[in-house]
Amino acid sequence: MSQRPRILITCDTFTEVIDFAREHFEVVDSQGRAQSAAAELRERLHGMDGVLVAGTDRIDAALLDAAPAVRAVAIAAVGYNSIDIAACNARGVLATNTPGILDDTTADLGFALILAASRRLGEGERYLRANRWKRWENDLLLGQDVHHRTLGIVGMGRIGQALARRAGGFDMPVVYHNRNRVDSAIEDRLGARWLPLDELFATADVVCLCLPYSQAAHHLVDAALLARMKPTAVLVNIARGGIVDENALIEALRERRIAAAGLDVYEGEPALNPGLLELDNAVLVPHIGSATRETRIAMGLCAARNLKAALEGGVPPNLINPEALAQAGTRRA
Ligand code: GLV
């Protein structure tokens, strides 16, 4: 009987995912464990054929070299900037992600942050819990309207489009920036108008970042772009922390050059820039864009199915790096 592939699941996951994985693999799981440090991950990965990772595990050349049997890396996330794809390609390691499953859940969180930052929900909650609410006041916690304000979406992929659909319910005109304009039929359906990036920042009342992280997107939102925004504008980031120059954002918020920000992602997460914590006009949540039970189970199962296809010698449905297939074929032969 041929041996079943051995896989490591590096992250805590739901039993549905573990059960599925156990039907197909010899599984080393991480239930109840804290996230492995890099050195520990290297040790745990040794001898494995595949690995199911969380978005926080760094998969790089050194790690792959320390685990030469690994043939597939499945990330339970849509963003895969934590995986060195060139290193995977060079070693014939197939890498997969989980697109399409978390769009609505992440767009919901995006909209929650738009509302929370615009209407000062974090401040309101802190005010109430501190027992400071003594009387009705006409100008207590005045915020920014959301309805009928222009929403600027940077990155019009699936999540950006899901956000644009939600904007319709708030009668918000939508402008967007994307490297390539989306199909005009999609623009028409969403009522979305393409703008150059600097014009979008100057025009929008709410800017929401929905683009993937890449070297080219590093600090895309810098002091100069922030300076284009209206003093009443709100910035929301549900993409990746590194896209925003966090120090520049903190300055803009501190000096009230923009009204507020809603952030799910951070440059050095889970470490936080202490400057952010001092700001009342920033709503901060800990990278929970896809965090509902249903969606996280679906993401875990999707990653496990990708791993199954890859380790059975097939082409996984969500293969990121078809470039690795030829090299992978050589390894299998
Ligand atoms: C979450 O950030 C993801 O990329 O899925």
Residues whose N, C-alpha, C, O or C-beta is under 5 A from the ligand:
A	BS01	GLV	A76 A77 V78 G79 A239
